[in-house]
Amino acid sequence: MRRFRFYNERQNLKIGSSVLITKDEAEHIRKSLRLTKGDTIYIFNGEKEFKAELTRSRNNLTMAKIIEEYKETKAYQANLTVFLALSKATSFEYSLAKLTEVGANKIIPVKTEYSIVNLENKVDKKLVRWQKILTEASKQSERIDVPVITKPIEFKDIEKENLAEYSSTLFFTTKEEEYSELNDVKLGEDIAIFIGPEGGFSPNEKKHAKENLNLESVSLGSNILKSDTAAVLASGLVLYLSGLVAH
């Protein structure tokens, strides 16, 4: 049976708590789902998920009461950060949604030499939209948490992100470059991957990644993939392989 899930950022949720549903979610509950007082919904806050009952759903006020904690056993999964090159809006936003479904924990947008977007004076507005996409994808995929997304950074500033905290740092490139096979890479619990834009990373960026950032170049095969395809495929494979070696 379908569960109707809604995100709430409150961290002190517990059994018996009354929860005010946000305006956008409340409108969805009333107008699209046509749920009413007494109906069951599920509320997640990034740490836990709860079963709740609607206690009011009319006019501009929708409330729910927490009934019990919803428990579900999750399989092991590594913590995955994706350094995702900025690309055209449709491709980038598709990647955000799919990376959420796959299980990425953090996404860092990166402006590269071949990025074809200009976010000047639009960053705050874009972040609001991106966060909404991540939240909706978390609801759809039944995740308890919502991935973190940061403000975009320049490729040259990647070294400021403390790469030493990751057990694996994988720079995805084409087979024309010197590379390792993904299944030969040692994966740990905290993994960072780097995905380029349309056209890939520039020669200067590839050189910088190898000589200055000490990233391990890996390939997804001989076919040239779109950036959004590469992002989802690489993330899925990395998380799958990290799960196989977990103990």
Rosetta blueprint (number, residue, H / E / L):
1 M L
2 R L
3 R L
4 F L
5 R E
6 F E
7 Y E
8 N L
9 E L
10 R L
11 Q L
12 N L
13 L L
14 K L
15 I L
16 G L
17 S L
18 S E
19 V E
20 L E
21 I L
22 T L
23 K H
24 D H
25 E H
26 A H
27 E H
28 H H
29 I H
30 R H
31 K H
32 S H
33 L L
34 R L
35 L L
36 T L
37 K L
38 G L
39 D L
40 T E
41 I E
42 Y E
43 I E
44 F E
45 N L
46 G L
47 E L
48 K L
49 E E
50 F E
51 K E
52 A E
53 E E
54 L E
55 T E
56 R E
57 S E
58 R E
59 N L
60 N L
61 L E
62 T E
63 M E
64 A E
65 K E
66 I E
67 I E
68 E E
69 E E
70 Y L
71 K L
72 E L
73 T L
74 K L
75 A L
76 Y L
77 Q L
78 A L
79 N E
80 L E
81 T E
82 V E
83 F E
84 L E
85 A E
86 L L
87 S L
88 K L
89 A H
90 T H
91 S H
92 F H
93 E H
94 Y H
95 S H
96 L H
97 A H
98 K H
99 L H
100 T H
101 E H
102 V H
103 G L
104 A L
105 N L
106 K E
107 I E
108 I E
109 P E
110 V E
111 K E
112 T L
113 E L
114 Y L
115 S L
116 I L
117 V L
118 N L
119 L L
120 E L
121 N L
122 K L
123 V H
124 D H
125 K H
126 K H
127 L H
128 V H
129 R H
130 W H
131 Q H
132 K H
133 I H
134 L H
135 T H
136 E H
137 A H
138 S H
139 K H
140 Q H
141 S H
142 E L
143 R L
144 I L
145 D L
146 V L
147 P L
148 V E
149 I E
150 T L
151 K L
152 P L
153 I E
154 E E
155 F H
156 K H
157 D H
158 I H
159 E H
160 K H
161 E H
162 N L
163 L H
164 A H
165 E H
166 Y L
167 S L
168 S E
169 T E
170 L E
171 F E
172 F E
173 T E
174 T L
175 K L
176 E L
177 E L
178 E L
179 Y L
180 S E
181 E E
182 L H
183 N H
184 D H
185 V L
186 K L
187 L L
188 G L
189 E L
190 D E
191 I E
192 A E
193 I E
194 F E
195 I E
196 G L
197 P L
198 E L
199 G L
200 G L
201 F L
202 S L
203 P H
204 N H
205 E H
206 K H
207 K H
208 H H
209 A H
210 K H
211 E H
212 N L
213 L L
214 N L
215 L L
216 E E
217 S E
218 V E
219 S E
220 L L
221 G L
222 S L
223 N L
224 I L
225 L L
226 K L
227 S H
228 D H
229 T H
230 A H
231 A H
232 V H
233 L H
234 A H
235 S H
236 G H
237 L H
238 V H
239 L H
240 Y H
241 L H
242 S H
243 G H
244 L H
245 V H
246 A L
247 H L
